[in-house]
Amino acid sequence: MDKTFDQQHPPDLHQMEITEDQCRDCNAPMKIAIGLMGGSFYGPERFTDQEIQFAKSKGVCLENKFSKTVDKTYLANICPKCGSFIGAFFVHDYLYCGKIYDIA
């Protein structure tokens, strides 16, 4: 029998997805981290210290960047070569494209 969405994504299930892709500006390899909890997703701007450390341990580069779109600085996935970043609005483009890890 197939599991329902709620069974697959219980509210207390805490995960992180790490997607390997190429920078849209310089084509260098980069990793993108997305938080997953209870069927919802979020980008690094909402990561806890534990999530930041976990992402970095998997080779994700995170840095505070200024977004002209929202006129504020927030933590984002960045390219390790050129520093270009994946803004909060575009994180969903990488959802369910990578490896999913359980976070204790």
N, C-alpha and C positions, 0 to 999 in steps of 0.2 A: 504494500500500500504506500502511495506517495505521501510524503510529509506536507503539511500545510506550510504556508509562508511563516506563520507565527511559530511553528515548531522548528523550522530551519533558522529563524532569526529571533530567538527569545530575547526579551528586553535586557537581560543581564549578560548576553554574549558580547564580549569585547574583542574586536579583531582589528588588524591593520592589513591593508592591501598594499603591496609594493609592486609597481609596474615599471618595467624597463622599456625605455623609449629613446628617441633622439630629440635633442634640442631643436626647437622650431627655427632658431636663429642661426646656429652654427653646425647643426647636425651631429654634435658630439653625443656620446651615450650619456643618458641621465636616468635617475630613478625618481619615481613619483610616489609619495606616500599618501594614503587616504585612510582615515579612521572609519571604522564600521562598528555600530552599536545598535542592537535591537532593530535591524532593518533600515537604519538611517546611515547616511555617510556625511563626512565633514573633512575639510582640509586642515592643513597645519596651523591655520590661524586659531583653531580651537584645541590644539593638542595640549595635553598635560605634560609635565616634566618627564613622566615615565614614557609617554608616547614619543616625545622628542628623542630621548635616549635610545629607545627601541629602533626608531627609524634610522638614526645615525649609525647604530650598530649593524644595520643592513646595507649601509653605503649610501643612504639618501643624504643629499646636501640640503640643509635648511638654513634660511637666513631671513632676517627682517628686511623687507623691501617696501618701498613706497609705491602705492598704486594711484595713478592719476584718476582712474575710473571711480574709486571710492574716496579719494583724497585723504588717505591715511596709510600708515605703515603697519604691516602685519607679517607674521611668519609665513614663509612660502617655500615651496619646492623650487630649487634653483639649479641651473646648469653649472657643473663644477668647472667648466672651461671658460665660458663667457659671462656667467652671472645672470643670464636671462632667467625670468621666473614664470612659473605657471600660476596665474592669478586665481583667486578663490572662485571666480565665476566659471573657470574652465576645468576645474578639478574633475567635474562629473564626466568629462570626455574620456577619462582614463579609468572609470569605474568598471570593475569586473574584467579587466584586461591583464591582471597580474596575479601574483601568488598571494594567497591570504594566510596570515599567521594569527594564531590565538595569542592574546596578550593576557598574561596572568594578573 
